[in-house]
Amino acid sequence: MPDDSVKKSIAVALGVCIICSLLVSTAAVSLNSIQEENRTLDRIRNILVAAGLPSGDEDMQAIFEDRVRPVIIDLSTGAVLPEEDYNDILNVDSFNVLDMAGDAAYGMEVPVDRDMAGIRRMPRYMLIYFIRENGKTSRIVLPVYGKGLWSTMFGFIALESDLRTVRGFTVYEHAETPGLGGEVDNPAWKRSWRGKQALDEAGNVLLRVIKGRVDDSRPESRHLIDGLSGATLTSRGVDRLVRFWLGENGYGPFLKRLKEEQHGQV
Ligand SMILES: Cc1cc2nc3c(=O)[nH]c(=O)nc-3n(C[C@H](O)[C@H](O)[C@H](O)COP(=O)(O)O)c2cc1C
């Protein structure tokens, strides 16, 4: 076949395409497990940061294993699921919140009038984390997620043992605009959550992300977080998702139960 024939040109182009696509798909498949591992490490780092534990790279996994106890809770009753009830889907190792939410048995629709977080479906169970200190639970870390302007944002909120005071807040996955909504990731902003009173004694959610800056001279400032400037819609998303998850349709029953257990009423 002459070098300048149409058939040969097409054959060469096709061959190059096939080789390239094989290379790309091999790379994608082989990098998949590394990416998954990095995602897990990033989640661990965010749990430690929210909980106020050291999160340096070398000892992160060891600190997590030593200080963090992952458990699955039933969101409607607030009860911790006994390990003998774990199965292939419901277990702490492979728990995936979106898979759970989408599952016919393990997820459910969120009625529109209650869907403050804009998530449409939610899991019936959630993987949460007890932080241990000297053999006692000192804090809890709760996963939260909900819609921002462009994306679903995923994060953690950690509460002190009084189950009302915020220990830390992190966002570990979002696709908001860098410099605007992307500032949900700003360490200084996330640090500003620490010490805020998220709930009152009766379990009503008081925490709000407001538009603009909080006036620290006002007593209600202890419930309020500065909005992100130029990112009112992302800030509103964070406000709503946190209030949804801490409220009666999220962790409300769990927090109530835990409080009763703390007071020896269960
Ligand atoms: C390209 C572009 C990207 C934007 N990204 C965000 C964003 O990630 N989050 C957000 O809340 N607003 C974003 N906005 C701005 C919103 O459209 C809206 O103007 C803003 O939320 C209003 O906030 P402000 O009242 O604090 O100015 C973006 C606007 C443009 C033009």
The ligand as an SDF file (V2000), in Angstrom:
LIG
                    3D

 31 33  0  0  0  0  0  0  0  0999 V2000
  -18.0210   33.1080   37.4880 C   0  0  0  0  0  0  0  0  0  0  0  0
  -18.7660   33.3090   38.7790 C   0  0  0  0  0  0  0  0  0  0  0  0
  -18.5910   32.3620   39.7880 C   0  0  0  0  0  0  0  0  0  0  0  0
  -19.2690   32.5080   41.0000 C   0  0  0  0  0  0  0  0  0  0  0  0
  -19.1070   31.5780   41.9830 N   0  0  0  0  0  0  0  0  0  0  0  0
  -19.7950   31.7070   43.1400 C   0  0  0  0  0  0  0  0  0  0  0  0
  -19.6700   30.7200   44.1680 C   0  0  0  0  0  0  0  0  0  0  0  0
  -18.9190   29.7510   44.0890 O   0  0  0  0  0  0  0  0  0  0  0  0
  -20.4270   30.8910   45.2800 N   0  0  0  0  0  0  0  0  0  0  0  0
  -21.2770   31.9530   45.4410 C   0  0  0  0  0  0  0  0  0  0  0  0
  -21.9640   32.0260   46.4720 O   0  0  0  0  0  0  0  0  0  0  0  0
  -21.3890   32.8910   44.5030 N   0  0  0  0  0  0  0  0  0  0  0  0
  -20.6810   32.7980   43.3560 C   0  0  0  0  0  0  0  0  0  0  0  0
  -20.8090   33.7500   42.3910 N   0  0  0  0  0  0  0  0  0  0  0  0
  -21.5580   34.9530   42.7000 C   0  0  0  0  0  0  0  0  0  0  0  0
  -23.0330   34.7360   42.7000 C   0  0  0  0  0  0  0  0  0  0  0  0
  -23.4700   34.7510   41.3930 O   0  0  0  0  0  0  0  0  0  0  0  0
  -23.6830   35.8630   43.5080 C   0  0  0  0  0  0  0  0  0  0  0  0
  -23.4470   37.0490   42.8590 O   0  0  0  0  0  0  0  0  0  0  0  0
  -23.0790   35.9510   44.8950 C   0  0  0  0  0  0  0  0  0  0  0  0
  -23.3280   34.7610   45.5770 O   0  0  0  0  0  0  0  0  0  0  0  0
  -23.6410   37.1110   45.6790 C   0  0  0  0  0  0  0  0  0  0  0  0
  -22.8160   37.2380   46.8280 O   0  0  0  0  0  0  0  0  0  0  0  0
  -22.6150   38.6460   47.5790 P   0  0  0  0  0  0  0  0  0  0  0  0
  -23.9880   39.1120   47.8910 O   0  0  0  0  0  0  0  0  0  0  0  0
  -21.8070   38.3140   48.7900 O   0  0  0  0  0  0  0  0  0  0  0  0
  -21.8720   39.5250   46.6230 O   0  0  0  0  0  0  0  0  0  0  0  0
  -20.1330   33.6120   41.1910 C   0  0  0  0  0  0  0  0  0  0  0  0
  -20.3000   34.5420   40.1590 C   0  0  0  0  0  0  0  0  0  0  0  0
  -19.6310   34.3920   38.9720 C   0  0  0  0  0  0  0  0  0  0  0  0
  -19.8510   35.4190   37.9000 C   0  0  0  0  0  0  0  0  0  0  0  0
  1  2  1  0
  2  3  1  0
  2 30  2  0
  3  4  2  0
  4  5  1  0
  4 28  1  0
  5  6  2  0
  6  7  1  0
  6 13  1  0
  7  8  2  0
  7  9  1  0
  9 10  1  0
 10 11  2  0
 10 12  1  0
 12 13  2  0
 13 14  1  0
 14 15  1  0
 14 28  1  0
 15 16  1  0
 16 17  1  0
 16 18  1  0
 18 19  1  0
 18 20  1  0
 20 21  1  0
 20 22  1  0
 22 23  1  0
 23 24  1  0
 24 25  2  0
 24 26  1  0
 24 27  1  0
 28 29  2  0
 29 30  1  0
 30 31  1  0
M  END
$$$$
